[in-house]
């Protein structure tokens, strides 16, 4: 059974709805939304051409079709065949063209998504958000919406309400992985503690596009009195793609890899993005569209000037060779680790 997504770390993507608002911009503290591919993706442009705007705080999110909503049930029914072939459960990324904790989404739509997750227990749902701080308020809103309808409730409604209430009480669903997207130190400092408060079997960070160096701080990996018991179970990192992609200094990814390796947390390096640094196989063998010099703190050095170059020996020379040429080798190796796997090289 083949994966039906190009995303390296999942087998399927499921979009319950389409639409979002940029919440991580250079003007705030992140910049992760500045190059949002979803906003200019084909489904969003098709809707826009029909006069349906799904982007922005006041735009209505667009529920996807019934046939799309039927897919996770079908994948769930295929669990045994998938498991026999791959020796693991299917991973479903929800949602690539939206954010599941977006508070501009009708609560009813969120309730429907949670109901679908509940009745597909053989899928691992990877719920990734740039709004991880909304987790409790959104689930409480979903529970309240269901409670208001309990007088005419069907059995499934009661079961879903109990499922949400148990999660809010700390009993996490076994088929849900919770992730937060952070792109720099400021977002990590703000959102990682929030992520660690969400009850979850697996908690993960997606650090893509990685826009600066990040120290994850070891206490976030460990519980007091235990040795390396992970509170954070997985880190994904990668550079930015797209025509306006910003370069990722290779030391940022190396540092995350080393931090993860030191405490046995799986690390997945997704891609360099559009740029590679000197020393990578594509550098010098593939003609780049542009060259950039970047300091470890993310500031750029003018390539036409000598000013600032000698101040820092760690300035990386980057060439914009394109995403596929840049590839995903880091220091000559693919890092493709997942929770539950041995992580030490
Ligand atoms: S949260 Fe994700 S989908 Fe929404 S605007 Fe930002 S990058 Fe795009």
Boltz pocket constraint, residues with backbone or C-beta under 6 A from the ligand:
constraints:
  - pocket:
      binder: B
      contacts: [[A, 19], [A, 20], [A, 21], [A, 22], [A, 23], [A, 24], [A, 32], [A, 33], [A, 36], [A, 37], [A, 38], [A, 39], [A, 96], [A, 97], [A, 98], [A, 99], [A, 130]]
      max_distance: 6.0
